[in-house]
Every structure is written in structure tokens, then in C-alpha cells.
Amino acid sequence: MKQILDAILAGDSAAVGELDVPDHYRGITVHADDAAMFDGLDSKEKDPRKSLHLDDVPTPELGPGEALVAVMASAINYNTVWTSIFEPVSTFSFLKRYGKLSPLTARHDLPYHVVGSDLAGVVLRTGPGVNAWKPGDEVVAHCLSVELESPDGHNDTMLDSEQRIWGFETNFGGLAEIALVKSNQLMPKPAHLTWEEAASPGLVNSTAYRQLVSANGANMKQGDVVLVWGASGGLGSYATQFALNGGAIPVCVVSSPEKAEICRAMGASLIIDRSAEGYKFWKDEHTQDQKEWKRFGARIRELTGGDDPDIVFEHPGRETFGASVYVARRGGTIVTCASTSGFMHEYDNRYLWMNLKRIIGSHFANYREAWEANRLIAKGMVHPTVSKVYPLEDTAQAAYDVHRNLHQGKVGVLTLAPTEGLGVRDPALREQHLAAINRFRNR
């Protein structure tokens, strides 16, 4: 690994392909033997620092249409948190199911799971049938793993019957020194960003793009009022940027003055600090408070000059979903992915059916959507939201911070990169956008 890293740091991409690929590498794992370790505990009491391990693991065999990537940096997503606390199910059930598909996928069914769904790095090797990428290419990876042997996926690859999220429903993820990906997960690394900055948008940027911008999601148009939950967080920060870029009007919901300030720095002006204003949408564990829905809706109209949201960008789930359905305008859209506060949503269906609202489920992005989202990053039109970066050895603490919502934006992880700030190839473009690139830093 040291020879590979030295070649990358020296900018000698040609040499990377000539070096031997090591037969082992370091990766962040969960162990099948630990799957019951948190049984009986509430989600908030489950500690990723107890379940995530830094292990030395064998390098997987390279198959057709695949690539091995030397990972310079990665990032934490909620799916890594879910993996680490074995919710809603142990990811080993995903690996076992995938392993039954073919002799090639059987490699993924192991008693350990190398996690992580983001990366920025350098291609080490490509398998048979790969023509678009070669060793030495600097890349980022989106997390859509798809077989495309079913007709269902050829209109929208997210509908393929064998669609999976790499590093969550497959093995050999990006929180490691080497990752195994399908070659059609690869995209060019934005040249003006560091390794850790380039690694951070992948999953959340693509997810927000499909959820909000794409015709497969809310199909946002100019002038739409968009309610964005967690507007300074990993997903919400990209939704806020897309809304502003697309001529929409974001109403940013945050939970502190510091998070409100981040939204203002992105250019948003309509902000609700739900903690300061005391919104509590549940009276108790079983009963929602419709008076709070109404108070929340009135506050939105106060900010917008009387308009209800055309689109509600939903991802907290159980805690907020009833309010989201209520406040959306007549004929409006609630588009949902994830459920960080709970998967069992409750809402009053009268406000949905009688007001002709729509709920759209959105999950990651297809290859085209991921490519377009990355293109906006590469052009400096959308910016990374890295607030803090950890070394690989401290990944468990990074996941704990995300689980406890102690972070802003995205939390990065240095895998092979020895320090932050490396990998910039276009300093002139970087200088144009430096303030925007750094606006989440140290928050």
C-alpha cells in the first residue's frame, strides 16, 4: 500500500497500474458474531464505537465489469450508522441474499462486512470488459450496484430487481484502503476538490438530486416553495443548494442558531429553528399534536407571504411525517427517503386524499442522475459540505457523531490520504469557490 500511496502522492498515475495490488488491506468492518450485541436497547443507546472494527482483510477477486480502487478518502452516511447498530436488520442478511445470486457474488457473503458508500481515489485494476476506465484514473464512486439482467431496470436502473446500495447491501465498501466497485459506479473526481471533499457528496448529493430535481422525484420547478427538513445536514444541505440553484424558494428547518447560520451562508433566507420555536409534533409516544402541525404551517405561510410548500423534502421520518403531509399545499408533493427518526410513519390521510397530495418514495439515484449531480459538483455549481474529517482509525467515533447528530453537513474520513488538503488538480477553479467549499468547516 505504501508504494501505491507514494505513486499517487507523486502524481505518477502510470506507475499505479504497474504496481502489485496487495493481498490484504485495512477496512472498517462489522462482524456477524456481533449482530445481537445491541438487542433490547433503544436505537439512541446503541453505540457504533462498540461494533465498528478496523481489520486487515483479504483483497477480493476482481470480476468482469469491476474495478479495484485505492481509496484516498471516504465519508459517513446514515447507512453506515444503521449497519453499525444492526437496524432495521443486520446487513449480513443482505450479503447472504446477494451471495446466492451467482458464483461471483458469493464473494460478498462473508462473516465480516467492509462498510462505506462513498469514496474518492485512484483506479488500481479493472476487470474484463471495462473500457471506460484504466489504472491511474482519479475517480469518485456513486453507490448504485445493479446487475441489469432484468428488463425492469432498463428504464430506470433504480427499479432493477437486483439493485443494491454498495457498501451497505454489498461488501467491500469505501471505508477502507481498497474498494471493489462495478465500473459503472465510477465518475471523474472533481479536479478542484481535495480527496476528502470529493468523497463526501456522492451518496447524499445524488440522493437529493433524484429526490428533488429529477422527474423520478419531485420534479422541482422555478418558484416552487420547498420545505427542507434538516437543511444544514448531509441531505438537506444539498437540497437547499439545488433549490436555490433551480430558482425555487427553500424554507429551511434547522435545530439551532448555528445551523440557521449555515443555511444563510448558502443563500437561504427563510429559516425555521424548530428548537427555538418549540415545535413538538408528538404529545407522547403514540399521539401526534395536530395543533403543532397547524402552528408550523402558519409559520411557513408567515415566511413565504401566504404560500404552503409545493414540495416537502422528507427524510427524518416518523417524527416529522405527519406534519409534512399536513403542511404541503393542495396538490403538493411529499418526497421521502430514509427515516432517521423512525421507519413507521403516521399521518392523517384526510389531508392527503382530500387535498390531492402525493407521497413519492425516492431511493438513491440512477447512474444518469448520479452523473448529473457529480457534474454540478465538478463545475463548482454545487459544493461539498464537509464539516469535519477523521482518520480511518477513528471511523467509529465519526459514525457515533453522525448517529448522535453531533455534526453538520458531512463527516469525512481519510483512508489512504495521510493529511487533509491533498488531491487538488485545478487550483484556479478552487480559488473561485473557496469560501463556499469551506462554509461548513469546523462547525
Secondary structure, DSSP 8 states (H G I E B T S, - for coil): -HHHHHHHHTT-HHHHTTS---SEEEEEEEEGGGTTTTTTS-GGG--HHHH-EEEEEE-----TTEEEEEEEEEE--HHHHHHHHT-SS-THHHHHHHHTS-TTGGGG--SEEE--S-EEEEEEEE-TT--S--TT-EEEE--EE----SGGGTT-GGG-TT-EETTTTSSS-SSBSEEEEEGGGEEE--TTS-HHHHHSSHHHHHHHIIIIISTTTT---TT-EEEEETTTBTTHHHHHHHHHHTT-EEEEEESSHHHHHHHHHHT--EEEETTTTT---EEETTEE-HHHHHHHHHHHHHHHTS---SEEEE-S-TTTHHHHHHHS-TT-EEEE---TT-S-----HHHHHTTT-EEEE--S--HHHHHHHHHHHHTTSS---EEEEEEGGGHHHHHHHHHTT--SBEEEEESS-SSTT---S-HHHHHHTHHHHTTTTT-
